[in-house]
Amino acid sequence: MKNSVARIALLFTALMLLATACGGSDDSGAIEIQDARYRLARADLGAGYMSISNTTDTDVTLRGVSAEDVGRVEMHETVMGDDGTMAMESRPEGFVIASGQTITLEPGGKHLMIFDPIGIEDRTFTFDFGDDSIDVVLTYDAVASAAAAASDSMPSMDHSGDDAMDDMDDSDS
């Protein structure tokens, strides 16, 4: 009986060590999204910001983003035009995040454009990376929304080179 208990204890210990060795570290890495938030410039238009880190062994591409109660989400980047003005351009090809790198979606750079959101609550967005998708809650930033609405900064940008922005015509305001 003592021998059986000792064998079971030894087997249990060996299994625990094996499980720790195999499961304690994920060599393939992960995609991590941090500080995810969004703001609204108008009731029908917002922008999403965050950091996306790729700790996998391969480059990944953010191919698309979606959310319930949102008309659509597009990936955009603000760039300096040839004439010196800032212009927003759609990035339908997505954003590449190189292995071991982090990209930051922020005002004046890469960001998500959020069209026709319903409500102003925190909401879950699904990030499509091709073979993987990640659900992330973006926090509604009321302070940044009030500042963006007061400055009316998004509609004043030059969108002339971006067909995806045609529906942002402010002529009826």
C-alpha positions as CSV (number, residue, x, y, z in Angstrom):
1,M,0.0,0.0,0.0
2,K,2.8,2.4,0.9
3,N,4.5,1.6,-2.4
4,S,1.3,2.4,-4.3
5,V,0.9,5.7,-2.6
6,A,4.5,6.6,-3.3
7,R,4.1,5.7,-7.0
8,I,1.0,7.8,-7.3
9,A,2.7,10.7,-5.6
10,L,5.7,10.3,-7.8
11,L,3.6,10.1,-10.9
12,F,1.6,13.2,-9.9
13,T,4.7,15.2,-9.2
14,A,6.2,14.2,-12.6
15,L,2.9,15.1,-14.4
16,M,2.9,18.5,-12.6
17,L,6.5,19.2,-13.6
18,L,5.7,18.2,-17.2
19,A,2.6,20.4,-17.3
20,T,4.5,23.4,-15.9
21,A,7.4,22.9,-18.5
22,C,5.0,22.6,-21.4
23,G,2.3,25.1,-20.4
24,G,4.3,27.7,-18.6
25,S,5.4,29.6,-21.7
26,D,3.9,30.0,-25.1
27,D,6.7,30.1,-27.6
28,S,4.4,31.2,-30.3
29,G,3.6,34.5,-28.5
30,A,0.5,36.5,-28.7
31,I,-1.2,39.6,-30.0
32,E,-2.0,42.0,-27.3
33,I,-4.2,45.1,-27.5
34,Q,-3.9,47.7,-24.7
35,D,-5.3,51.0,-23.7
36,A,-8.2,50.6,-26.2
37,R,-10.6,53.5,-26.3
38,Y,-12.7,55.6,-28.6
39,R,-14.1,59.1,-28.9
40,L,-16.8,60.7,-30.9
41,A,-16.3,63.9,-32.9
42,R,-20.0,63.9,-33.8
43,A,-22.8,61.5,-33.0
44,D,-22.2,59.7,-36.3
45,L,-18.4,59.7,-36.4
46,G,-15.7,58.6,-34.0
47,A,-12.1,57.3,-33.8
48,G,-10.5,54.4,-32.0
49,Y,-7.0,54.4,-30.4
50,M,-4.9,51.7,-28.8
51,S,-1.5,49.9,-28.8
52,I,-1.3,46.5,-30.6
53,S,1.7,44.3,-29.7
54,N,2.8,41.3,-31.6
55,T,5.0,38.9,-29.6
56,T,4.6,36.0,-32.1
57,D,7.4,34.7,-34.3
58,T,5.7,36.1,-37.5
59,D,4.4,39.3,-38.8
60,V,0.6,39.7,-38.5
61,T,-1.8,42.0,-40.4
62,L,-4.9,43.6,-38.8
63,R,-7.3,43.0,-41.7
64,G,-10.5,44.4,-40.3
65,V,-12.4,45.5,-37.3
66,S,-16.1,45.3,-36.6
67,A,-18.5,45.9,-33.7
68,E,-22.2,45.5,-33.1
69,D,-24.2,48.7,-33.1
70,V,-21.7,50.4,-35.4
71,G,-22.3,51.0,-39.1
72,R,-18.8,50.2,-40.1
73,V,-15.2,50.5,-38.9
74,E,-12.3,51.4,-41.2
75,M,-8.6,51.6,-40.7
76,H,-7.1,55.0,-41.6
77,E,-3.9,56.9,-41.3
78,T,-3.3,60.6,-41.2
79,V,-0.4,61.6,-43.5
80,M,1.2,64.8,-44.7
81,G,0.1,65.6,-48.2
82,D,2.4,66.9,-51.0
83,D,1.0,70.4,-50.4
84,G,1.8,70.3,-46.7
85,T,-1.7,69.7,-45.4
86,M,-2.7,66.7,-43.3
87,A,-4.9,64.2,-45.1
88,M,-6.7,61.1,-43.9
89,E,-6.3,58.0,-46.0
90,S,-8.1,54.7,-45.8
91,R,-5.9,51.6,-45.3
92,P,-8.1,48.8,-46.7
93,E,-5.0,46.6,-46.8
94,G,-4.8,46.8,-43.0
95,F,-2.0,47.4,-40.6
96,V,1.0,45.1,-40.5
97,I,2.5,44.5,-37.0
98,A,6.0,43.0,-37.4
99,S,7.1,40.2,-35.1
100,G,8.2,41.6,-31.8
101,Q,6.8,45.1,-32.6
102,T,4.1,47.4,-31.3
103,I,2.0,49.8,-33.4
104,T,0.1,52.7,-31.8
105,L,-3.2,53.9,-33.1
106,E,-3.4,57.5,-32.1
107,P,-4.6,61.0,-33.1
108,G,-2.6,62.2,-36.1
109,G,-1.5,58.8,-37.1
110,K,-2.9,55.3,-37.6
111,H,-6.4,55.0,-36.1
112,L,-9.8,53.4,-36.5
113,M,-12.7,55.4,-38.0
114,I,-16.0,54.4,-36.4
115,F,-19.1,55.3,-38.5
116,D,-22.6,55.5,-37.2
117,P,-22.2,54.1,-33.7
118,I,-25.4,53.7,-31.7
119,G,-25.0,55.0,-28.2
120,I,-21.9,56.0,-26.3
121,E,-21.2,53.1,-24.1
122,D,-18.1,50.9,-23.9
123,R,-18.4,48.3,-26.6
124,T,-16.7,45.2,-27.8
125,F,-14.9,45.3,-31.1
126,T,-13.6,42.3,-33.0
127,F,-10.2,42.6,-34.5
128,D,-9.6,40.3,-37.5
129,F,-6.0,39.1,-38.0
130,G,-6.8,36.5,-40.7
131,D,-6.4,33.2,-38.9
132,D,-7.2,34.7,-35.5
133,S,-9.7,37.2,-34.2
134,I,-9.6,39.0,-30.8
135,D,-12.5,40.6,-29.0
136,V,-11.6,43.8,-27.2
137,V,-13.7,46.3,-25.2
138,L,-13.0,49.9,-26.3
139,T,-13.8,52.3,-23.5
140,Y,-15.8,55.4,-24.4
141,D,-13.7,58.5,-23.6
142,A,-16.3,61.2,-22.8
143,V,-13.6,63.9,-22.0
144,A,-11.8,63.3,-25.4
145,S,-15.2,63.2,-27.2
146,A,-16.2,66.6,-25.7
147,A,-12.8,68.1,-26.7
148,A,-13.0,66.6,-30.2
149,A,-16.6,67.9,-30.7
150,A,-15.6,71.4,-29.4
151,S,-12.6,71.6,-31.7
152,D,-14.5,70.0,-34.6
153,S,-11.0,68.6,-35.6
154,M,-12.0,65.6,-37.6
155,P,-14.2,67.2,-40.2
156,S,-11.7,70.0,-40.9
157,M,-9.1,67.6,-42.2
158,D,-8.5,67.3,-46.0
159,H,-10.1,64.1,-47.2
160,S,-9.9,64.9,-50.9
161,G,-7.7,61.9,-51.6
162,D,-9.9,59.4,-49.8
163,D,-13.0,58.1,-51.5
164,A,-14.0,56.3,-48.3
165,M,-14.6,59.6,-46.7
166,D,-17.2,60.9,-49.2
167,D,-20.0,60.3,-46.7
168,M,-18.5,62.8,-44.3
169,D,-19.7,65.8,-46.2
170,D,-20.5,68.6,-43.8
171,S,-22.6,70.7,-46.2
172,D,-25.8,70.0,-44.3
173,S,-24.5,71.2,-40.9
